[in-house]
Amino acid sequence: MNCFVYLMASAYRGTLYIGVTSNLIQRVFQHKTRVFEGFTAEHGIDRLVWFDGTNSIEAAIVREKQMKEWKRAWKIRLVEESNPNWRDLYPDLLQ
């Protein structure tokens, strides 16, 4: 898998951000260190709570666009199916 759709959160059930990237470790690090100004930096969104990989950037972009249209409750349900405590998954990527 070399393309990812991911969900970041500010806290447990906090403000959410959906993104797509070809380098998940680097992109999450950028969110955590607030390299770029914008929504995630302004809202303190730095916790990776869900991600899904694919081999196609086109498929990842389509999924991201679909998810951005979802109701908040659907996004919360998606996270809690695999990460009920909203644990930051970033350290797991580094192992």
Stockholm file with secondary structure:
# STOCKHOLM 1.0

chainA/1-95         MNCFVYLMASAYRGTLYIGVTSNLIQRVFQHKTRVFEGFTAEHGIDRLVWFDGTNSIEAAIVREKQMKEWKRAWKIRLVEESNPNWRDLYPDLLQ
#=GR chainA/1-95 SS CCEEEEEEESSTTCCEEEEEESCHHHHHHHHHHTCSCSHHHHTTCCEEEEEEEESCHHHHHHHHHHHHTSCHHHHHHHHHHHCTTCCCCHHHHTC
#=GC SS_cons        CCEEEEEEESSTTCCEEEEEESCHHHHHHHHHHTCSCSHHHHTTCCEEEEEEEESCHHHHHHHHHHHHTSCHHHHHHHHHHHCTTCCCCHHHHTC
//
